[in-house]
Each structure stands twice: as structure tokens, then as C-alpha cells.
């Protein structure tokens, strides 16, 4: 779930995501940086997924973040996002 959002700066948007620490995840909190390469989709049951922009990511939106690459091992973990999936409420 998105708990904080900073506007665009130098073509990048930063969001703070918080959730449960479950098996296979790095942390329960993450500072995520989105850039022009980040793909954002809205998950829809039985329909084609809708492509979104970073402006569509608002506070308290449930999301799943996928990344492939390095991350900073601080707390909260900090990383760039490859893909973000907006989940139904």
C-alpha cells in the first residue's frame, strides 16, 4: 500500500510502500523510485490490464512492486521499480 508519495523530480517519482513482511519479500517497507522505464498496470479480473502512469499512484493504493537489480539494504529498503501492479481495493 502506498503510504507516501513525492512528486516528479528530474523525471523520477518516489513512493513509500508499506505492507506485511512475508516469505519471499525483502522488507515490510520500501522507498521506491519510478522512472520513465517503470511499467505500471492496473490489475482487472477477467479483463486486459490497463496501463497507468505514475500520476495514477495515489495514497493508500494497494500495489505489488517488482524489481530486478540492486537495492540499498537500509531500512526501509530503497530500490528502483521495473513494474508496479495496482491491485483492486
N, CA, C and O atoms as CSV, one atom per row, in Angstrom:
chain,resi,resn,atom,element,x,y,z
A,1,UNK,N,N,0.846,-1.167,0.000
A,1,UNK,CA,C,0.000,0.000,0.000
A,1,UNK,C,C,0.897,1.237,0.000
A,1,UNK,O,O,1.889,1.296,0.727
A,2,UNK,N,N,0.544,2.204,-0.806
A,2,UNK,CA,C,1.327,3.440,-0.880
A,2,UNK,C,C,0.998,4.301,0.334
A,2,UNK,O,O,-0.163,4.641,0.560
A,3,UNK,N,N,2.014,4.654,1.115
A,3,UNK,CA,C,1.828,5.455,2.326
A,3,UNK,C,C,2.335,6.883,2.170
A,3,UNK,O,O,1.971,7.753,2.962
A,4,UNK,N,N,3.173,7.141,1.161
A,4,UNK,CA,C,3.699,8.473,0.943
A,4,UNK,C,C,4.066,8.580,-0.523
A,4,UNK,O,O,4.446,7.589,-1.146
A,5,UNK,N,N,3.956,9.778,-1.078
A,5,UNK,CA,C,4.265,9.978,-2.486
A,5,UNK,C,C,4.887,11.354,-2.658
A,5,UNK,O,O,4.358,12.351,-2.169
A,6,UNK,N,N,6.017,11.399,-3.359
A,6,UNK,CA,C,6.643,12.669,-3.705
A,6,UNK,C,C,6.444,12.884,-5.191
A,6,UNK,O,O,6.499,11.938,-5.976
A,7,UNK,N,N,6.213,14.134,-5.577
A,7,UNK,CA,C,6.002,14.453,-6.978
A,7,UNK,C,C,7.236,14.202,-7.818
A,7,UNK,O,O,8.289,13.817,-7.309
A,8,UNK,N,N,7.089,14.425,-9.102
A,8,UNK,CA,C,8.190,14.180,-10.020
A,8,UNK,C,C,9.309,15.188,-9.821
A,8,UNK,O,O,9.077,16.383,-9.638
A,9,UNK,N,N,10.528,14.671,-9.863
A,9,UNK,CA,C,11.717,15.500,-9.781
A,9,UNK,C,C,12.758,14.866,-10.689
A,9,UNK,O,O,13.120,13.704,-10.505
A,10,UNK,N,N,13.238,15.617,-11.662
A,10,UNK,CA,C,14.204,15.099,-12.640
A,10,UNK,C,C,13.678,13.860,-13.359
A,10,UNK,O,O,14.433,12.932,-13.648
A,11,UNK,N,N,12.384,13.854,-13.641
A,11,UNK,CA,C,11.785,12.728,-14.352
A,11,UNK,C,C,11.546,11.492,-13.513
A,11,UNK,O,O,11.220,10.435,-14.052
A,12,UNK,N,N,11.702,11.602,-12.190
A,12,UNK,CA,C,11.519,10.454,-11.307
A,12,UNK,C,C,10.478,10.769,-10.237
A,12,UNK,O,O,10.360,11.907,-9.781
A,13,UNK,N,N,9.733,9.748,-9.848
A,13,UNK,CA,C,8.747,9.850,-8.777
A,13,UNK,C,C,9.150,8.877,-7.680
A,13,UNK,O,O,9.616,7.773,-7.965
A,14,UNK,N,N,8.973,9.281,-6.427
A,14,UNK,CA,C,9.305,8.413,-5.304
A,14,UNK,C,C,8.040,8.116,-4.503
A,14,UNK,O,O,7.260,9.016,-4.194
A,15,UNK,N,N,7.849,6.832,-4.172
A,15,UNK,CA,C,6.728,6.433,-3.322
A,15,UNK,C,C,7.261,5.585,-2.171
A,15,UNK,O,O,8.273,4.898,-2.309
A,16,UNK,N,N,6.573,5.642,-1.042
A,16,UNK,CA,C,6.870,4.784,0.104
A,16,UNK,C,C,5.779,3.731,0.159
A,16,UNK,O,O,4.593,4.054,0.221
A,17,UNK,N,N,6.191,2.457,0.136
A,17,UNK,CA,C,5.246,1.348,0.151
A,17,UNK,C,C,5.422,0.590,1.461
A,17,UNK,O,O,6.545,0.291,1.868
A,18,UNK,N,N,4.301,0.279,2.120
A,18,UNK,CA,C,4.335,-0.496,3.361
A,18,UNK,C,C,3.372,-1.665,3.250
A,18,UNK,O,O,2.307,-1.561,2.640
A,19,UNK,N,N,3.766,-2.775,3.849
A,19,UNK,CA,C,2.908,-3.956,3.846
A,19,UNK,C,C,3.426,-4.959,4.842
A,19,UNK,O,O,4.280,-4.647,5.671
A,20,UNK,N,N,2.908,-6.164,4.758
A,20,UNK,CA,C,3.346,-7.237,5.657
A,20,UNK,C,C,4.644,-7.836,5.156
A,20,UNK,O,O,4.852,-7.948,3.948
A,21,UNK,N,N,5.514,-8.220,6.065
A,21,UNK,CA,C,6.742,-8.942,5.713
A,21,UNK,C,C,6.361,-10.405,5.551
A,21,UNK,O,O,6.080,-11.098,6.529
A,22,UNK,N,N,6.354,-10.861,4.322
A,22,UNK,CA,C,6.000,-12.248,4.048
A,22,UNK,C,C,7.175,-12.956,3.381
A,22,UNK,O,O,8.101,-12.312,2.887
A,23,UNK,N,N,7.128,-14.269,3.373
A,23,UNK,CA,C,8.200,-15.056,2.784
A,23,UNK,C,C,8.402,-14.656,1.323
A,23,UNK,O,O,7.440,-14.533,0.564
A,24,UNK,N,N,9.650,-14.459,0.942
A,24,UNK,CA,C,9.971,-14.087,-0.426
A,24,UNK,C,C,10.073,-12.594,-0.651
A,24,UNK,O,O,10.412,-12.153,-1.749
A,25,UNK,N,N,9.781,-11.806,0.381
A,25,UNK,CA,C,9.920,-10.352,0.266
A,25,UNK,C,C,11.164,-9.899,1.013
A,25,UNK,O,O,11.665,-10.592,1.899
A,26,UNK,N,N,11.649,-8.730,0.641
A,26,UNK,CA,C,12.859,-8.192,1.253
A,26,UNK,C,C,12.558,-7.488,2.570
A,26,UNK,O,O,13.313,-7.622,3.532
A,27,UNK,N,N,11.467,-6.746,2.619
A,27,UNK,CA,C,11.176,-5.899,3.773
A,27,UNK,C,C,9.688,-5.595,3.823
A,27,UNK,O,O,8.969,-5.829,2.852
A,28,UNK,N,N,9.228,-5.075,4.947
A,28,UNK,CA,C,7.829,-4.659,5.059
A,28,UNK,C,C,7.628,-3.210,4.614
A,28,UNK,O,O,6.492,-2.757,4.475
A,29,UNK,N,N,8.731,-2.480,4.389
A,29,UNK,CA,C,8.672,-1.096,3.924
A,29,UNK,C,C,9.720,-0.897,2.839
A,29,UNK,O,O,10.801,-1.484,2.893
A,30,UNK,N,N,9.392,-0.061,1.847
A,30,UNK,CA,C,10.356,0.206,0.778
A,30,UNK,C,C,10.137,1.603,0.212
A,30,UNK,O,O,9.005,2.049,0.021
A,31,UNK,N,N,11.238,2.272,-0.047
A,31,UNK,CA,C,11.221,3.547,-0.757
A,31,UNK,C,C,11.508,3.218,-2.216
A,31,UNK,O,O,12.600,2.758,-2.546
A,32,UNK,N,N,10.537,3.451,-3.086
A,32,UNK,CA,C,10.594,3.022,-4.478
A,32,UNK,C,C,10.742,4.238,-5.384
A,32,UNK,O,O,10.000,5.212,-5.256
A,33,UNK,N,N,11.706,4.174,-6.300
A,33,UNK,CA,C,11.884,5.232,-7.290
A,33,UNK,C,C,11.385,4.733,-8.637
A,33,UNK,O,O,11.775,3.661,-9.101
A,34,UNK,N,N,10.522,5.517,-9.252
A,34,UNK,CA,C,9.978,5.208,-10.563
A,34,UNK,C,C,10.613,6.152,-11.574
A,34,UNK,O,O,10.799,7.337,-11.300
A,35,UNK,N,N,10.944,5.614,-12.747
A,35,UNK,CA,C,11.448,6.472,-13.814
A,35,UNK,C,C,10.678,6.171,-15.094
A,35,UNK,O,O,9.658,5.483,-15.056
A,36,UNK,N,N,11.155,6.681,-16.225
A,36,UNK,CA,C,10.429,6.516,-17.484
A,36,UNK,C,C,10.367,5.068,-17.944
A,36,UNK,O,O,9.550,4.735,-18.802
A,37,UNK,N,N,11.209,4.201,-17.397
A,37,UNK,CA,C,11.209,2.784,-17.777
A,37,UNK,C,C,10.245,1.945,-16.937
A,37,UNK,O,O,9.936,0.813,-17.307
A,38,UNK,N,N,9.768,2.481,-15.815
A,38,UNK,CA,C,8.873,1.729,-14.935
A,38,UNK,C,C,7.520,1.526,-15.614
A,38,UNK,O,O,6.891,2.486,-16.058
A,39,UNK,N,N,7.082,0.282,-15.689
A,39,UNK,CA,C,5.772,-0.044,-16.246
A,39,UNK,C,C,4.772,-0.145,-15.108
A,39,UNK,O,O,5.055,-0.766,-14.083
A,40,UNK,N,N,3.602,0.464,-15.282
A,40,UNK,CA,C,2.566,0.467,-14.246
A,40,UNK,C,C,1.266,-0.017,-14.879
A,40,UNK,O,O,0.822,0.504,-15.903
A,41,UNK,N,N,0.665,-1.030,-14.243
A,41,UNK,CA,C,-0.572,-1.604,-14.760
A,41,UNK,C,C,-1.607,-1.724,-13.652
A,41,UNK,O,O,-1.272,-1.884,-12.478
A,42,UNK,N,N,-2.870,-1.642,-14.050
A,42,UNK,CA,C,-3.965,-1.888,-13.114
A,42,UNK,C,C,-4.480,-3.288,-13.364
A,42,UNK,O,O,-4.847,-3.632,-14.488
A,43,UNK,N,N,-4.507,-4.095,-12.320
A,43,UNK,CA,C,-4.994,-5.472,-12.408
A,43,UNK,C,C,-6.510,-5.461,-12.434
A,43,UNK,O,O,-7.161,-4.833,-11.599
A,44,UNK,N,N,-7.052,-6.163,-13.399
A,44,UNK,CA,C,-8.509,-6.267,-13.508
A,44,UNK,C,C,-8.882,-7.726,-13.707
A,44,UNK,O,O,-8.281,-8.426,-14.522
A,45,UNK,N,N,-9.864,-8.172,-12.969
A,45,UNK,CA,C,-10.307,-9.560,-13.102
A,45,UNK,C,C,-10.940,-9.781,-14.474
A,45,UNK,O,O,-11.787,-9.008,-14.924
A,46,UNK,N,N,-10.509,-10.844,-15.114
A,46,UNK,CA,C,-11.086,-11.294,-16.385
A,46,UNK,C,C,-11.038,-10.247,-17.494
A,46,UNK,O,O,-11.764,-10.375,-18.480
A,47,UNK,N,N,-10.224,-9.240,-17.364
A,47,UNK,CA,C,-10.089,-8.215,-18.402
A,47,UNK,C,C,-8.615,-7.973,-18.672
A,47,UNK,O,O,-7.746,-8.368,-17.895
A,48,UNK,N,N,-8.360,-7.322,-19.779
A,48,UNK,CA,C,-6.995,-6.929,-20.088
A,48,UNK,C,C,-6.538,-5.878,-19.087
A,48,UNK,O,O,-7.319,-5.023,-18.669
A,49,UNK,N,N,-5.274,-5.949,-18.708
A,49,UNK,CA,C,-4.758,-4.974,-17.754
A,49,UNK,C,C,-4.633,-3.611,-18.408
A,49,UNK,O,O,-4.305,-3.498,-19.589
A,50,UNK,N,N,-4.897,-2.588,-17.629
A,50,UNK,CA,C,-4.848,-1.217,-18.121
A,50,UNK,C,C,-3.505,-0.599,-17.747
A,50,UNK,O,O,-3.080,-0.692,-16.596
A,51,UNK,N,N,-2.833,0.032,-18.710
A,51,UNK,CA,C,-1.566,0.700,-18.431
A,51,UNK,C,C,-1.845,2.052,-17.786
A,51,UNK,O,O,-2.721,2.797,-18.226
A,52,UNK,N,N,-1.081,2.358,-16.729
A,52,UNK,CA,C,-1.235,3.606,-15.985
A,52,UNK,C,C,0.056,4.408,-16.025
A,52,UNK,O,O,1.070,3.950,-16.550
A,53,UNK,N,N,0.005,5.619,-15.462
A,53,UNK,CA,C,1.214,6.435,-15.309
A,53,UNK,C,C,1.472,6.635,-13.818
A,53,UNK,O,O,0.633,6.288,-12.986
A,54,UNK,N,N,2.622,7.189,-13.486
A,54,UNK,CA,C,2.958,7.421,-12.078
A,54,UNK,C,C,1.968,8.380,-11.418
A,54,UNK,O,O,1.803,8.350,-10.198
A,55,UNK,N,N,1.317,9.220,-12.198
A,55,UNK,CA,C,0.334,10.160,-11.646
A,55,UNK,C,C,-0.910,9.446,-11.120
A,55,UNK,O,O,-1.669,10.005,-10.329
A,56,UNK,N,N,-1.112,8.202,-11.569
A,56,UNK,CA,C,-2.256,7.413,-11.113
A,56,UNK,C,C,-2.022,6.750,-9.762
A,56,UNK,O,O,-2.951,6.199,-9.172
A,57,UNK,N,N,-0.788,6.800,-9.269
A,57,UNK,CA,C,-0.457,6.170,-7.981
A,57,UNK,C,C,-0.736,7.155,-6.856
A,57,UNK,O,O,0.012,8.111,-6.657
A,58,UNK,N,N,-1.806,6.917,-6.129
A,58,UNK,CA,C,-2.219,7.816,-5.057
A,58,UNK,C,C,-2.047,7.133,-3.700
A,58,UNK,O,O,-1.819,5.926,-3.625
A,59,UNK,N,N,-2.157,7.911,-2.646
A,59,UNK,CA,C,-2.016,7.377,-1.298
A,59,UNK,C,C,-3.017,6.251,-1.043
A,59,UNK,O,O,-4.153,6.297,-1.513
A,60,UNK,N,N,-2.586,5.258,-0.306
A,60,UNK,CA,C,-3.377,4.108,0.133
A,60,UNK,C,C,-3.798,3.174,-1.002
A,60,UNK,O,O,-4.687,2.341,-0.829
A,61,UNK,N,N,-3.156,3.317,-2.162
A,61,UNK,CA,C,-3.398,2.402,-3.266
A,61,UNK,C,C,-2.641,1.101,-3.006
A,61,UNK,O,O,-1.436,1.144,-2.758
A,62,UNK,N,N,-3.310,-0.058,-3.053
A,62,UNK,CA,C,-2.594,-1.321,-2.866
A,62,UNK,C,C,-1.809,-1.668,-4.133
A,62,UNK,O,O,-2.354,-1.639,-5.237
A,63,UNK,N,N,-0.536,-1.995,-3.966
A,63,UNK,CA,C,0.331,-2.286,-5.108
A,63,UNK,C,C,1.237,-3.478,-4.820
A,63,UNK,O,O,1.463,-3.846,-3.667
A,64,UNK,N,N,1.741,-4.063,-5.880
A,64,UNK,CA,C,2.819,-5.041,-5.835
A,64,UNK,C,C,3.936,-4.457,-6.682
A,64,UNK,O,O,3.699,-4.011,-7.805
A,65,UNK,N,N,5.167,-4.458,-6.146
A,65,UNK,CA,C,6.310,-3.870,-6.842
A,65,UNK,C,C,7.274,-4.980,-7.235
A,65,UNK,O,O,7.645,-5.815,-6.411
A,66,UNK,N,N,7.675,-4.980,-8.497
A,66,UNK,CA,C,8.669,-5.921,-8.994
A,66,UNK,C,C,9.924,-5.153,-9.383
A,66,UNK,O,O,9.847,-4.064,-9.951
A,67,UNK,N,N,11.077,-5.729,-9.073
A,67,UNK,CA,C,12.335,-5.102,-9.454
A,67,UNK,C,C,13.339,-6.186,-9.792
A,67,UNK,O,O,13.213,-7.332,-9.361
A,68,UNK,N,N,14.324,-5.808,-10.562
A,68,UNK,CA,C,15.386,-6.731,-10.930
A,68,UNK,C,C,16.675,-5.927,-10.902
A,68,UNK,O,O,16.937,-5.125,-11.799
A,69,UNK,N,N,17.452,-6.139,-9.900
A,69,UNK,CA,C,18.693,-5.383,-9.801
A,69,UNK,C,C,19.082,-5.131,-8.367
A,69,UNK,O,O,18.674,-5.852,-7.457
A,70,UNK,N,N,19.862,-4.112,-8.180
A,70,UNK,CA,C,20.403,-3.810,-6.862
A,70,UNK,C,C,19.387,-3.043,-6.020
A,70,UNK,O,O,18.478,-2.394,-6.539
A,71,UNK,N,N,19.569,-3.139,-4.714
A,71,UNK,CA,C,18.769,-2.356,-3.778
A,71,UNK,C,C,19.655,-1.997,-2.605
A,71,UNK,O,O,20.605,-2.710,-2.280
A,72,UNK,N,N,19.328,-0.874,-1.973
A,72,UNK,CA,C,20.083,-0.441,-0.803
A,72,UNK,C,C,19.531,-1.152,0.418
A,72,UNK,O,O,18.318,-1.192,0.623
A,73,UNK,N,N,20.414,-1.712,1.225
A,73,UNK,CA,C,19.989,-2.531,2.354
A,73,UNK,C,C,19.737,-1.707,3.615
A,73,UNK,O,O,19.926,-2.193,4.730
A,74,UNK,N,N,19.321,-0.494,3.438
A,74,UNK,CA,C,18.944,0.336,4.578
A,74,UNK,C,C,17.528,-0.053,5.010
A,74,UNK,O,O,16.910,-0.933,4.410
A,75,UNK,N,N,17.028,0.596,6.035
A,75,UNK,CA,C,15.628,0.393,6.419
A,75,UNK,C,C,14.946,1.751,6.430
A,75,UNK,O,O,15.326,2.619,7.215
A,76,UNK,N,N,13.966,1.951,5.593
A,76,UNK,CA,C,13.412,0.975,4.667
A,76,UNK,C,C,14.345,0.748,3.476
A,76,UNK,O,O,15.160,1.602,3.128
A,77,UNK,N,N,14.200,-0.422,2.867
A,77,UNK,CA,C,14.977,-0.752,1.686
A,77,UNK,C,C,14.658,0.272,0.593
A,77,UNK,O,O,13.531,0.761,0.518
A,78,UNK,N,N,15.634,0.598,-0.249
A,78,UNK,CA,C,15.444,1.577,-1.320
A,78,UNK,C,C,15.815,0.925,-2.648
A,78,UNK,O,O,16.851,0.272,-2.766
A,79,UNK,N,N,14.947,1.114,-3.649
A,79,UNK,CA,C,15.180,0.478,-4.939
A,79,UNK,C,C,14.398,1.185,-6.039
A,79,UNK,O,O,13.477,1.957,-5.774
A,80,UNK,N,N,14.784,0.905,-7.262
A,80,UNK,CA,C,14.007,1.321,-8.417
A,80,UNK,C,C,13.011,0.232,-8.755
A,80,UNK,O,O,13.217,-0.930,-8.405
A,81,UNK,N,N,11.938,0.593,-9.431
A,81,UNK,CA,C,10.900,-0.376,-9.788
A,81,UNK,C,C,10.919,-0.646,-11.280
A,81,UNK,O,O,11.002,0.278,-12.089
A,82,UNK,N,N,10.841,-1.941,-11.644
A,82,UNK,CA,C,10.678,-2.311,-13.047
A,82,UNK,C,C,9.204,-2.266,-13.424
A,82,UNK,O,O,8.824,-1.695,-14.446
A,83,UNK,N,N,8.381,-2.883,-12.574
A,83,UNK,CA,C,6.933,-2.969,-12.831
A,83,UNK,C,C,6.171,-2.786,-11.538
A,83,UNK,O,O,6.574,-3.295,-10.492
A,84,UNK,N,N,5.077,-2.064,-11.607
A,84,UNK,CA,C,4.171,-1.905,-10.466
A,84,UNK,C,C,2.778,-2.337,-10.922
A,84,UNK,O,O,2.281,-1.907,-11.963
A,85,UNK,N,N,2.167,-3.198,-10.112
A,85,UNK,CA,C,0.807,-3.657,-10.393
A,85,UNK,C,C,-0.111,-3.049,-9.337
A,85,UNK,O,O,0.082,-3.269,-8.141
A,86,UNK,N,N,-1.109,-2.286,-9.776
A,86,UNK,CA,C,-2.116,-1.724,-8.872
A,86,UNK,C,C,-3.196,-2.774,-8.678
A,86,UNK,O,O,-3.814,-3.233,-9.639
A,87,UNK,N,N,-3.414,-3.146,-7.434
A,87,UNK,CA,C,-4.389,-4.192,-7.109
A,87,UNK,C,C,-5.769,-3.599,-6.884
A,87,UNK,O,O,-5.893,-2.421,-6.551
A,88,UNK,N,N,-6.820,-4.416,-7.066
A,88,UNK,CA,C,-8.161,-3.938,-6.741
A,88,UNK,C,C,-8.277,-3.680,-5.235
A,88,UNK,O,O,-7.644,-4.366,-4.432
A,89,UNK,N,N,-9.076,-2.706,-4.866
A,89,UNK,CA,C,-9.263,-2.389,-3.437
A,89,UNK,C,C,-10.015,-3.468,-2.725
A,89,UNK,O,O,-10.258,-3.362,-1.523
